[in-house]
C-alpha cells in the first residue's frame, strides 16, 4: 500500500507553476538580448556601408585629379546626398596636395566624416 502524506503535497502545490514562471522570465531575457544584439549588428553594418561609400566617393574624386592633373578639382560642400544621407564633399588643394573630406549624417545619428589626402604630380 502506498502511503501519501497530504501535508507534503499541500506545501508543494504551486511549485511547478513557480518553476514555469522563472523559466519564462529567463527565456524572455535571452530573447530580448538577442533582439538587442541584432539591432546593434544592423546599425554597425549600416555604418560600415556608409564608410565604404564615403571612401569610394573620395577616391573617385582623387582619381579624376590623377586623370587630369592640370585641372583643379577644388570644391566646397558639394551635395552628394544622393549617395550618402545629408552628404557633402569638400576638396582642398594646396600645391599638388589634395585633401578630400566627405561628411554624412544618418537619420537620427551623429555626423560622420571621412578624410583622405593625395599628392598628384602636375596638379
N, C-alpha and C positions, 0 to 999 in steps of 0.2 A: 504494500500500500504506500502511496506517495503522500508524504506529509507536506502540506502547503501552509506556510506561515503568512497569514493575511496582513500582519503588521509590517512585514518587509515589503510586500507589494504596495502597501499604502505609501511608504516612504520613497519608493522608486517610481511611482507614477509621475509622468511628465518629464522624466529624464531623457527619453528618446526625442521628445519634442525640442528640448533644450539643445541636444546634440545636433539636430537638423538645423535649428536656427543659427547655431555657431558655424556650421558648415556653409550655410548660405551666405553669411557675412564674410567669411574667408574667401569664398568663391567670388563674391561681388567686388571685394577689394582687389583681387587678382585681375578681374576683367577691367576694372577702372584703370589699373596700372598699365595694362596692355593698350587700352584706348589712348591713354596719355602718351605712351611711347610712340604709338603710330602717328599721333598728331605732331609730335616733335620731329619724327623722321620726315614727314611730309614738308614741314617748314624748312628743315635743313636741306632737303632735296631741292626745294624751290630756290633757296638762297644760292646753292651751288650752281644751279642752272643760270640764274641771273649773273653770277660772277663770270661764268664761262662766256655768256653772251657779251658782257662788258669787255672782256679780254679780246674777243673776236672783233668787236667794233673798233677798239683802239688799234689792234694790229692791222686791220684793213686800212685805216686812215694812214698809218705809217707806211704801209705798202704802196699807197698812192703817192706818197712823197718819194719813195725809192724809185718808182716808175718815172717820175718827172721831177728830178732833183732841183731844177731851176725855177720851178713854180712854188710859191709859198702856200701852205695849207692852213695857215694860222686862222683860227676862228674862236669865237667866244659864245658859249652857251647855245650851241646849235641843238635844236629839238630833235631828239631821237626816241620820242615816246611811242613810236610805232614798233620799236624793238624792245625797249625796256620801259616799265611803268614810271612815268614822270622823269624820263631820261633826258640828260643833256650831255653834250660833248664839247670840250674846250681843248684847243691846240695852241700851245705857246711855242714860238720859235725864237731861239737866241743863237744866232750864228747857224751852225749846222746841227744844233741840238734841238730836238723836238720833244715836248712833253705833252702827252695826251691824257686828259683826265675825263673819265666817264662817271657820271653820278646818276643814281636812280633811287627811287623810294617805293617800296612795296606798299600796297594799301594797308593802312593801319600799322606800318612798321617804321623803323628808323631809316634815315638816309644812308646810303652806301656809296662808296667811292672806289674807283679803280684807277691807278696811275701807272703809266709806263713811259719810259724815256728811250729815245733812239737817236743815234748820231748818223746823219746822212751826208755823205760826201757830195759836194757841189750844191748843197742847199743853202 
